[in-house]
Amino acid sequence: MTHKVKDLSQDQRTAIESLLGRSIAENEEISIRTTAPVSAPEWLQASWESAKEQGLDQLSTEEIDAEIAAARKAREHRPSEQ
């Protein structure tokens, strides 16, 4: 599919320029080929769905980092099993 640069959103234009490694002219035409997404394994799809149902897909990066840090800290202070 061919798109005229002038018809792209600024985000689309920025992404394409980043991929090309150069600026694109307003009158330039861009040919974009899409491919079917690679299907994730069934277990991963189920995990994503479970996370979505629990609202975990709404967490910010900072919240995720805090959760990881808390889990690591708890693991460090857990009595070792023998």
NORNOR-V67535 format. One record per residue. N is the residue number from 0. RES is the residue in one small letter. PHI is phi as a letter, one per 20 degrees, with the letter a starting at -180 (999 if undefined). OMEGA is omega in whole degrees, -180 to 180 (* if undefined). Layout:
# NORNOR-V67535
N,RES,PHI,OMEGA / N,RES,PHI,OMEGA
This chain:
# NORNOR-V67535
0,m,999,-180 / 1,t,d,179 / 2,h,c,172 / 3,k,e,-177 / 4,v,g,-178 / 5,k,f,-180 / 6,d,e,-179 / 7,l,e,173 / 8,s,f,179 / 9,q,f,178 / 10,d,f,179 / 11,q,f,-180 / 12,r,f,179 / 13,t,f,-180 / 14,a,f,-179 / 15,i,f,178 / 16,e,f,178 / 17,s,f,179 / 18,l,f,-179 / 19,l,f,-177 / 20,g,m,179 / 21,r,b,175 / 22,s,f,176 / 23,i,d,-178 / 24,a,f,-178 / 25,e,g,-177 / 26,n,e,-179 / 27,e,f,175 / 28,e,d,-178 / 29,i,d,176 / 30,s,e,-178 / 31,i,d,178 / 32,r,d,179 / 33,t,d,177 / 34,t,c,178 / 35,a,f,179 / 36,p,f,176 / 37,v,f,-179 / 38,s,f,178 / 39,a,f,177 / 40,p,g,-177 / 41,e,g,-179 / 42,w,f,-180 / 43,l,f,176 / 44,q,g,178 / 45,a,f,179 / 46,s,f,179 / 47,w,f,-180 / 48,e,f,178 / 49,s,f,179 / 50,a,f,179 / 51,k,f,-179 / 52,e,f,-180 / 53,q,e,179 / 54,g,m,-177 / 55,l,f,178 / 56,d,f,180 / 57,q,e,-179 / 58,l,f,176 / 59,s,f,178 / 60,t,g,-180 / 61,e,f,179 / 62,e,f,178 / 63,i,f,179 / 64,d,g,180 / 65,a,f,179 / 66,e,f,179 / 67,i,f,180 / 68,a,f,180 / 69,a,f,179 / 70,a,f,179 / 71,r,f,-180 / 72,k,f,179 / 73,a,f,-180 / 74,r,f,180 / 75,e,f,-175 / 76,h,e,179 / 77,r,e,177 / 78,p,g,-180 / 79,s,f,-180 / 80,e,e,-179 / 81,q,c,*
